[in-house]
Amino acid sequence: MCLLYQLMTHRLSKILLYCSILVTFLACHPLGRVGSMCSKYQTGKYVQHLTYSGSDHIFKESILIDRTWTTQMEISEMTRDTVTYKVHWLTPCIFELIYLYSSDLSRDRMINEVRDHRPGHKLVSGNELYYLERVKKVIDTMWIRQ
């Protein structure tokens, strides 16, 4: 019985040692840090500066973004048009936007017919001033606003 107790104690201490090593590894692994980095940008107030070039002019616009855990509202600073999306988080760093409605009725009818899905938004990196977001192969800067 004493030998059985010693074997069980030895195995239990090995299991505890392996578990503590695993927890330490996961906490220090870069993937763990990426997830915690992404959580800083999952909700908040941001601004995206866009530049469009036409045949004879350059057009600049800023989009104000208010994101909660479940919705994202985008407001054009120029026209004050508002578009609202449902946010669906696929991972801590990847989300998709599902169109809900727009304040511009013509846009609302057009988008409602095709049910605009904007999948694959990936939070890439960031700091206290901005974060980078990739959609398909394009990386945009989302500036943090107070």
Summary of the structure (lengths in Angstrom):
residues: 146
radius of gyration: 23.3
end to end distance: 66.7
largest distance: 90.6
contacts: 356
relative contact order: 0.13
helix: 32%
strand: 45%
